[in-house]
Amino acid sequence: MRNAAYCWRRNRHRQARDAPHGLAVYKRGHTFPPHEEKGLRLPFELLIALRHLRSRKRERFISAATFICILGITLGVMALIVVLSVMNGFQEVIRGRILSLSAHVLVTSREGTISDYPQLMKRLKEIRGIQSVYPMIAAQVMIGSKDALSGAVLRGITDDSPYVLYLRERGLMGSRDLKAGQVWVGTELARLLNLKLGDQVRVFSPYGLLHPFGMIPRVRSFEVTGIFQSGIYDYDISLALVPLEDAQHFLSLEGAVTHLEVRVQDIYQAHEISQKVQFLLGPRYVSRDWMQMNRNLFYALRMERRIMFLLLSLTVAIASFNIIGVLMMTVMERRREIAILRSMGAKRASVAKVFLYEGLLIGVIGTAFGTVAGLALAFNVEPVSKALEALLGFKFLPPDVYYITEVPSKVNPWDVLTIIGLALALSLASALYPALKASKLDPVEVLRYE
C-alpha cells in the first residue's frame, strides 16, 4: 500500500494533459485514478490487491496462508468435477443397460392380454418418433433344474427383438439363435440352478390345467442354449428368454401377447410419445415410458448425486472460509497503510474493494487450477484408476460385482459451470467481512499512535 500511495502522490502533480484520464484527485472522498500500463487500465484497488497476494519478503512467491486457501479451493473444485463426472458416467451406463433390456414405451391392456396386436403395431408405427414396435409376453414362472428351483420372469420374444442383438453384443455364451424349445438364462440364474449349456430345465406355469383331481400346473422342458450377462443383476438372476410362439403355446395365449414394446428415436422424447400412444389407443390400454417404469431407481441416483454434491461443496466452503482469516490478518498488518489511503482521499468503498478483489482473486486462482486439474482427471479417469489399482493391489470396481470393467466418466458442462460459480461466490462472500472491517477503520485513530 505504501508504494501505491507514493505513486498516487507523484501522479497527482503531473501535467494537465493527464487530466482527462482522471489522474489528479485532491479532495477527500474522491476516487483514485486507474492504473495504466501499456494501454491496460486497472483500478488502483485491483492493483493493490494483486500486490497483497505476494509475500513481503519475496514478491515472486505467494504467501503461505494464501497458498493454503488456493490449494484447498483447488482440491475441492477438482473433487467436485471428478466425482460428478464419474456419477454421470455410472448413470449413463445404467440407463443404457436398462433401455437395452426394456422398452422405451411399454403398452399393456387392462384386460391382461392384447389379441389384436398386429393391427395395433401398424397404428403405432405411424406415430412420428417411433422407430419400431415388438410384441412380447412376460409372465412369472418357476424354473427348476435337477439341483434347485427358483422363481423367474419368462419372456417370449421375436427373432428381431433388440434383446437378442444386445445380448449378442454383450458376449452371449452358446447359440446365437433362439429356436423353438430353447431358452436363454442369465448368468446368476444359471449359477443358482447349477446350469450349463445343453442342460434341460423345467418351467412351471402359474396357469394350471383343470384335471378331475384338481388344478395341476403346466410344465414344459426347455434346453439351455444360451447364458447371458446383461450387466444388471436383477435381470441376470431372474430373466429367461424363449421364442414368442413357445411362450404363447405354453401360457395358452395363442394369437395374443401381454405387452407391446415401443422403441423411439429419442429416448428423452419417450414421455411425449407415450402420451400420444395413450391418446391413440384409448382407455382400454395403458402406456408407460421408461422414466415412469424406473422412477425409483433414477430418483435414488439423483438423490445420491445431490448428496455427494452437497458433501463435497463443504470442502470448497471450508477452503473459502479460510479467506476470512487470511484477509483479517492482512487488515491488522496493514492498518497504517489503510489509514494513509483514507487520509489521502480514498473512499471507504475503495478500501473495501481492495479486500473484495483480493478474496475474489484467491477464488479465481484456486478455481482455475481446480477446474483444469478436475477436467484433466475426469477425461483420463480410466488410466488413472488402472494405475492406482496396480499400485494398491486391488480393483475399485470388481467385475463380478459391478459388471463394469472400466470406470465411466461423463463431463457435464453445466456441472462445471455450477461448480465454478459456487467456488467464486463462496470466495467473494468470505471476503465481505474483512472488507467491511477494513473500510470502517478510522484513519485519525490509527495514525494518532503511529
C-alpha positions as CSV (number, residue, x, y, z in Angstrom):
1,M,0.0,0.0,0.0
2,R,2.9,2.4,0.7
3,N,4.0,2.0,-3.0
4,A,0.5,2.7,-4.3
5,A,0.2,5.8,-2.1
6,Y,3.6,7.1,-3.2
7,C,2.7,6.5,-6.9
8,W,-0.6,8.4,-6.4
9,R,1.1,11.4,-4.7
10,R,3.6,11.6,-7.6
11,N,1.0,11.2,-10.3
12,R,-1.3,13.9,-9.0
13,H,1.3,16.5,-9.8
14,R,1.6,15.5,-13.5
15,Q,0.7,17.9,-16.2
16,A,-2.8,18.9,-17.1
17,R,-2.6,16.7,-20.2
18,D,-3.4,13.7,-18.0
19,A,-6.4,15.4,-16.5
20,P,-8.9,13.8,-19.0
21,H,-8.0,10.4,-17.6
22,G,-9.0,11.4,-14.1
23,L,-5.4,11.3,-12.7
24,A,-5.4,14.3,-10.4
25,V,-7.6,14.0,-7.3
26,Y,-7.2,16.3,-4.4
27,K,-10.4,16.3,-2.3
28,R,-11.1,13.8,0.3
29,G,-13.7,11.2,-0.8
30,H,-12.8,11.2,-4.5
31,T,-11.8,8.0,-6.2
32,F,-8.2,7.2,-7.1
33,P,-7.2,7.2,-10.8
34,P,-7.0,3.9,-12.7
35,H,-3.5,2.4,-13.2
36,E,-2.3,2.5,-16.8
37,E,0.3,0.2,-18.2
38,K,0.8,-0.3,-21.9
39,G,-2.8,0.6,-22.7
40,L,-4.2,-1.6,-19.9
41,R,-6.4,0.3,-17.4
42,L,-6.6,-1.3,-14.0
43,P,-8.4,0.2,-10.9
44,F,-5.9,1.1,-8.2
45,E,-7.9,-1.2,-5.8
46,L,-7.2,-4.2,-8.1
47,L,-3.5,-3.2,-8.3
48,I,-3.2,-3.1,-4.5
49,A,-5.0,-6.5,-4.2
50,L,-2.6,-8.0,-6.7
51,R,0.4,-6.8,-4.6
52,H,-1.2,-8.1,-1.4
53,L,-1.1,-11.6,-2.9
54,R,2.7,-11.6,-2.9
55,S,4.9,-12.2,0.1
56,R,6.7,-9.2,1.7
57,K,10.0,-11.0,1.6
58,R,9.8,-12.5,-1.9
59,E,7.4,-10.9,-4.3
60,R,7.5,-13.9,-6.7
61,F,6.0,-16.4,-4.2
62,I,2.5,-16.5,-2.8
63,S,2.3,-16.2,1.0
64,A,1.9,-19.5,2.8
65,A,-1.6,-18.7,4.2
66,T,-2.9,-17.6,0.8
67,F,-1.3,-20.7,-0.8
68,I,-3.2,-22.9,1.6
69,C,-6.5,-21.2,0.7
70,I,-5.8,-21.6,-3.0
71,L,-4.8,-25.3,-2.5
72,G,-8.0,-26.0,-0.6
73,I,-10.2,-24.5,-3.2
74,T,-8.3,-26.3,-6.0
75,L,-8.7,-29.7,-4.3
76,G,-12.4,-29.0,-3.6
77,V,-13.2,-27.9,-7.2
78,M,-11.2,-30.8,-8.6
79,A,-13.0,-33.4,-6.4
80,L,-16.4,-32.0,-7.3
81,I,-15.8,-32.2,-11.1
82,V,-14.3,-35.7,-10.9
83,V,-16.9,-37.2,-8.6
84,L,-19.9,-35.7,-10.5
85,S,-18.4,-36.8,-13.8
86,V,-18.0,-40.3,-12.6
87,M,-21.5,-40.4,-11.2
88,N,-22.8,-39.1,-14.6
89,G,-20.9,-41.9,-16.3
90,F,-22.4,-44.5,-14.0
91,Q,-25.9,-43.1,-14.6
92,E,-25.3,-43.2,-18.3
93,V,-24.2,-46.8,-18.2
94,I,-27.1,-47.9,-16.0
95,R,-29.6,-46.1,-18.3
96,G,-28.1,-47.7,-21.4
97,R,-28.2,-51.2,-20.0
98,I,-31.8,-50.8,-18.7
99,L,-33.0,-49.5,-22.0
100,S,-31.3,-52.3,-23.8
101,L,-33.4,-54.9,-22.0
102,S,-36.6,-52.9,-21.6
103,A,-38.9,-50.9,-23.8
104,H,-38.8,-47.1,-24.2
105,V,-42.6,-47.2,-24.1
106,L,-44.5,-50.2,-22.8
107,V,-48.1,-50.8,-23.8
108,T,-50.3,-53.2,-21.8
109,S,-54.0,-54.0,-21.8
110,R,-56.3,-53.5,-18.9
111,E,-57.8,-56.9,-19.9
112,G,-54.5,-58.6,-19.4
113,T,-53.8,-59.7,-23.0
114,I,-53.6,-58.0,-26.4
115,S,-55.2,-60.1,-29.1
116,D,-55.3,-57.7,-32.0
117,Y,-51.6,-56.7,-31.6
118,P,-50.7,-56.9,-35.3
119,Q,-53.2,-54.1,-36.1
120,L,-52.1,-52.1,-33.1
121,M,-48.4,-52.4,-34.2
122,K,-49.3,-50.9,-37.6
123,R,-51.1,-48.0,-36.0
124,L,-48.3,-47.3,-33.5
125,K,-45.6,-47.2,-36.3
126,E,-47.5,-44.3,-37.9
127,I,-46.7,-42.1,-34.9
128,R,-43.9,-39.7,-35.5
129,G,-40.8,-40.5,-33.5
130,I,-41.5,-44.2,-33.1
131,Q,-38.7,-46.4,-34.5
132,S,-40.1,-49.9,-34.1
133,V,-42.7,-51.9,-32.2
134,Y,-42.2,-55.5,-30.9
135,P,-44.7,-58.0,-29.4
136,M,-43.7,-59.6,-26.1
137,I,-45.0,-61.9,-23.5
138,A,-43.9,-61.7,-19.8
139,A,-45.1,-64.0,-17.0
140,Q,-43.9,-65.1,-13.6
141,V,-42.9,-68.8,-13.6
142,M,-40.9,-71.3,-11.7
143,I,-37.7,-72.8,-13.3
144,G,-36.2,-76.0,-12.0
145,S,-33.1,-78.0,-12.7
146,K,-32.1,-81.3,-11.2
147,D,-30.4,-79.5,-8.4
148,A,-32.6,-76.5,-7.5
149,L,-35.8,-74.5,-8.1
150,S,-36.2,-70.7,-8.5
151,G,-38.7,-68.1,-9.5
152,A,-38.1,-66.3,-12.8
153,V,-39.7,-64.0,-15.4
154,L,-40.3,-65.8,-18.6
155,R,-40.2,-63.5,-21.7
156,G,-41.4,-64.6,-25.1
157,I,-39.6,-62.5,-27.8
158,T,-39.2,-62.5,-31.6
159,D,-36.1,-63.1,-33.5
160,D,-35.6,-59.4,-34.4
161,S,-36.1,-58.3,-30.8
162,P,-33.5,-55.7,-29.6
163,Y,-32.8,-58.1,-26.6
164,V,-31.3,-60.6,-29.0
165,L,-29.0,-58.0,-30.6
166,Y,-27.9,-56.5,-27.3
167,L,-27.1,-59.9,-25.6
168,R,-25.1,-61.0,-28.7
169,E,-23.0,-57.8,-28.3
170,R,-22.5,-58.5,-24.6
171,G,-20.8,-61.8,-25.3
172,L,-23.6,-64.4,-25.2
173,M,-22.3,-67.8,-24.4
174,G,-23.8,-70.6,-26.5
175,S,-26.0,-70.4,-29.6
176,R,-26.6,-67.0,-31.1
177,D,-30.1,-68.1,-32.4
178,L,-33.0,-68.7,-30.2
179,K,-35.1,-71.5,-31.6
180,A,-38.2,-73.4,-30.6
181,G,-37.8,-75.5,-27.4
182,Q,-34.7,-73.4,-26.3
183,V,-34.2,-71.0,-23.5
184,W,-31.6,-68.3,-22.6
185,V,-31.0,-67.6,-18.9
186,G,-28.9,-65.1,-17.0
187,T,-25.6,-65.9,-15.5
188,E,-26.8,-65.5,-11.9
189,L,-29.8,-67.7,-12.5
190,A,-27.6,-70.3,-14.2
191,R,-25.2,-70.3,-11.2
192,L,-28.1,-70.6,-8.8
193,L,-29.6,-73.6,-10.6
194,N,-26.2,-75.0,-11.5
195,L,-27.0,-74.9,-15.2
196,K,-24.6,-75.5,-18.1
197,L,-25.1,-75.2,-21.9
198,G,-27.1,-78.2,-23.1
199,D,-28.9,-78.8,-19.8
200,Q,-32.7,-79.3,-19.6
201,V,-34.8,-77.1,-17.3
202,R,-38.4,-77.5,-16.4
203,V,-40.7,-74.4,-16.5
204,F,-43.8,-74.4,-14.3
205,S,-46.6,-72.0,-15.3
206,P,-48.9,-70.4,-12.8
207,Y,-51.8,-71.0,-15.1
208,G,-52.7,-74.7,-14.4
209,L,-54.7,-77.3,-16.2
210,L,-58.1,-78.4,-14.9
211,H,-57.9,-82.1,-14.1
212,P,-60.5,-84.4,-12.5
213,F,-58.3,-84.5,-9.4
214,G,-58.0,-80.7,-9.4
215,M,-55.8,-78.0,-10.8
216,I,-52.3,-79.1,-11.9
217,P,-49.6,-76.8,-13.1
218,R,-48.4,-76.6,-16.7
219,V,-44.9,-77.9,-17.1
220,R,-42.6,-77.8,-20.1
221,S,-39.0,-78.7,-20.6
222,F,-36.5,-76.4,-22.4
223,E,-32.9,-76.8,-23.5
224,V,-30.5,-74.2,-22.2
225,T,-28.7,-73.0,-25.4
226,G,-27.6,-69.5,-24.2
227,I,-26.3,-67.9,-21.0
228,F,-26.1,-64.1,-21.0
229,Q,-24.7,-61.4,-18.8
230,S,-26.8,-58.3,-19.2
231,G,-24.9,-56.1,-16.8
232,I,-27.8,-55.7,-14.4
233,Y,-28.1,-58.1,-11.5
234,D,-31.9,-58.2,-11.3
235,Y,-32.1,-59.3,-14.9
236,D,-29.3,-61.9,-14.7
237,I,-30.9,-63.5,-11.6
238,S,-34.5,-63.7,-12.8
239,L,-34.8,-63.4,-16.6
240,A,-35.4,-66.4,-19.0
241,L,-35.9,-65.8,-22.7
242,V,-37.9,-68.1,-25.1
243,P,-39.3,-67.7,-28.6
244,L,-42.6,-65.9,-28.7
245,E,-44.5,-68.9,-30.2
246,D,-43.3,-71.2,-27.4
247,A,-44.5,-68.7,-24.7
248,Q,-47.9,-68.3,-26.4
249,H,-48.4,-72.1,-26.5
250,F,-47.1,-72.7,-23.0
251,L,-49.2,-70.0,-21.4
252,S,-52.3,-70.7,-23.6
253,L,-52.1,-67.3,-25.3
254,E,-52.3,-68.4,-28.9
255,G,-52.7,-65.3,-31.1
256,A,-52.2,-62.9,-28.2
257,V,-49.4,-61.1,-26.3
258,T,-49.2,-59.4,-22.9
259,H,-47.1,-56.3,-24.0
260,L,-46.1,-54.2,-26.9
261,E,-42.6,-52.7,-26.7
262,V,-42.1,-49.4,-28.5
263,R,-38.6,-48.2,-29.4
264,V,-38.3,-44.4,-30.1
265,Q,-35.7,-42.4,-31.9
266,D,-35.0,-40.0,-29.0
267,I,-35.3,-41.6,-25.5
268,Y,-35.8,-38.2,-24.0
269,Q,-39.0,-37.7,-26.0
270,A,-40.4,-41.0,-24.7
271,H,-42.8,-39.3,-22.3
272,E,-44.4,-37.2,-25.1
273,I,-44.6,-40.2,-27.4
274,S,-46.2,-42.3,-24.6
275,Q,-48.9,-39.7,-24.2
276,K,-49.6,-39.8,-28.0
277,V,-49.8,-43.6,-27.8
278,Q,-52.2,-43.4,-24.9
279,F,-54.4,-40.9,-26.8
280,L,-54.4,-43.1,-29.9
281,L,-55.2,-46.4,-28.2
282,G,-57.7,-45.0,-25.7
283,P,-58.6,-46.0,-22.1
284,R,-58.5,-49.7,-22.8
285,Y,-54.7,-49.7,-22.9
286,V,-52.1,-48.3,-20.6
287,S,-48.9,-46.7,-22.0
288,R,-45.9,-46.0,-19.8
289,D,-42.4,-44.6,-20.7
290,W,-39.1,-45.9,-19.4
291,M,-38.8,-43.0,-16.9
292,Q,-42.1,-43.9,-15.2
293,M,-41.2,-47.6,-15.1
294,N,-37.7,-46.9,-13.5
295,R,-38.7,-43.9,-11.5
296,N,-37.5,-45.1,-8.1
297,L,-34.1,-46.1,-9.5
298,F,-33.3,-42.9,-11.2
299,Y,-34.7,-40.9,-8.3
300,A,-32.3,-42.7,-6.0
301,L,-29.4,-41.9,-8.4
302,R,-30.4,-38.2,-8.5
303,M,-30.6,-38.1,-4.7
304,E,-27.2,-39.7,-4.3
305,R,-25.7,-37.3,-6.8
306,R,-27.2,-34.3,-4.9
307,I,-25.9,-35.6,-1.6
308,M,-22.4,-36.1,-3.0
309,F,-22.5,-32.6,-4.4
310,L,-23.5,-31.1,-1.1
311,L,-20.9,-33.0,0.9
312,L,-18.1,-32.1,-1.5
313,S,-19.3,-28.5,-1.6
314,L,-18.5,-28.3,2.1
315,T,-14.8,-28.8,1.3
316,V,-14.9,-25.8,-1.1
317,A,-16.8,-23.8,1.6
318,I,-14.3,-24.6,4.3
319,A,-11.4,-23.6,2.0
320,S,-13.2,-20.4,1.0
321,F,-13.9,-19.5,4.6
322,N,-10.1,-19.6,5.3
323,I,-10.0,-16.5,3.2
324,I,-11.6,-14.7,6.1
325,G,-8.7,-15.5,8.4
326,V,-6.1,-14.5,5.7
327,L,-7.7,-11.2,4.9
328,M,-8.3,-10.3,8.6
329,M,-4.6,-10.8,9.2
330,T,-3.9,-8.6,6.2
331,V,-6.2,-5.9,7.6
332,M,-4.5,-6.0,11.0
333,E,-1.0,-5.9,9.5
334,R,-1.8,-3.0,7.1
335,R,-3.8,-0.7,9.3
336,R,-1.3,2.1,8.8
337,E,-1.4,1.8,5.0
338,I,-5.2,1.7,5.1
339,A,-5.2,4.9,7.2
340,I,-2.8,6.6,4.8
341,L,-5.0,5.8,1.8
342,R,-8.1,7.0,3.7
343,S,-6.4,10.3,4.7
344,M,-5.3,10.9,1.1
345,G,-8.8,10.7,-0.3
346,A,-9.7,7.0,-0.8
347,K,-13.3,6.3,-0.1
348,R,-14.5,3.6,2.3
349,A,-15.8,1.7,-0.7
350,S,-12.4,1.8,-2.4
351,V,-10.8,0.3,0.7
352,A,-13.4,-2.4,0.8
353,K,-12.9,-3.1,-2.9
354,V,-9.2,-3.9,-2.3
355,F,-10.1,-6.8,0.0
356,L,-13.0,-7.9,-2.1
357,Y,-10.7,-8.1,-5.1
358,E,-8.1,-10.0,-3.1
359,G,-10.7,-12.6,-1.9
360,L,-12.0,-12.9,-5.4
361,L,-8.5,-13.3,-6.9
362,I,-7.8,-16.1,-4.4
363,G,-11.0,-17.8,-5.5
364,V,-10.3,-17.3,-9.2
365,I,-6.8,-18.8,-9.0
366,G,-7.9,-21.8,-6.9
367,T,-11.0,-22.3,-9.1
368,A,-8.9,-22.1,-12.3
369,F,-6.4,-24.6,-11.1
370,G,-9.1,-26.9,-9.8
371,T,-11.1,-26.8,-13.0
372,V,-8.1,-27.6,-15.2
373,A,-7.0,-30.4,-12.9
374,G,-10.5,-31.8,-12.5
375,L,-11.2,-31.8,-16.2
376,A,-7.9,-33.5,-16.9
377,L,-8.6,-36.2,-14.4
378,A,-12.2,-36.6,-15.4
379,F,-11.2,-37.2,-19.1
380,N,-8.5,-39.6,-18.1
381,V,-10.1,-41.3,-15.1
382,E,-9.7,-44.8,-16.6
383,P,-5.9,-44.8,-17.0
384,V,-5.5,-43.1,-13.6
385,S,-7.7,-45.7,-11.9
386,K,-5.8,-48.5,-13.6
387,A,-2.5,-47.1,-12.3
388,L,-3.9,-46.8,-8.8
389,E,-5.3,-50.3,-8.9
390,A,-1.8,-51.6,-9.9
391,L,-0.2,-49.6,-7.2
392,L,-2.6,-50.5,-4.4
393,G,-3.2,-54.1,-5.5
394,F,-7.0,-54.3,-5.6
395,K,-9.8,-53.3,-8.0
396,F,-12.1,-50.4,-7.2
397,L,-14.9,-52.0,-9.2
398,P,-14.7,-55.8,-9.2
399,P,-16.3,-57.1,-12.5
400,D,-18.1,-59.9,-10.7
401,V,-19.9,-57.4,-8.5
402,Y,-20.5,-54.3,-10.7
403,Y,-20.3,-55.9,-14.2
404,I,-18.1,-52.9,-15.2
405,T,-14.5,-53.3,-16.3
406,E,-13.9,-49.5,-16.8
407,V,-14.7,-46.5,-14.6
408,P,-17.2,-44.5,-16.6
409,S,-16.9,-40.7,-16.8
410,K,-19.1,-38.1,-18.5
411,V,-18.3,-34.4,-18.1
412,N,-21.4,-32.2,-18.0
413,P,-20.6,-28.6,-18.9
414,W,-23.4,-27.3,-16.7
415,D,-22.0,-29.1,-13.7
416,V,-18.6,-27.5,-14.4
417,L,-20.2,-24.0,-14.7
418,T,-22.2,-24.6,-11.5
419,I,-19.0,-25.6,-9.6
420,I,-17.1,-22.6,-10.8
421,G,-19.9,-20.2,-9.9
422,L,-20.2,-21.8,-6.4
423,A,-16.5,-21.5,-5.7
424,L,-16.3,-17.9,-6.8
425,A,-19.4,-16.9,-4.9
426,L,-18.1,-18.5,-1.7
427,S,-14.8,-16.8,-2.1
428,L,-16.4,-13.4,-2.6
429,A,-18.7,-13.9,0.3
430,S,-15.8,-14.8,2.5
431,A,-14.1,-11.5,1.7
432,L,-17.1,-9.4,2.7
433,Y,-16.5,-9.3,6.5
434,P,-12.8,-8.4,6.2
435,A,-13.6,-5.8,3.6
436,L,-16.2,-4.2,5.9
437,K,-13.8,-4.2,8.8
438,A,-11.1,-2.5,6.7
439,S,-13.5,0.1,5.4
440,K,-14.6,1.1,8.9
441,L,-11.0,1.8,10.2
442,D,-10.7,5.4,11.4
443,P,-7.5,6.9,9.9
444,V,-7.3,9.5,12.7
445,E,-7.3,6.9,15.5
446,V,-4.8,4.7,13.6
447,L,-2.3,7.4,12.8
448,R,-2.5,9.0,16.2
449,Y,-0.5,6.2,17.8
450,E,1.9,5.7,14.9
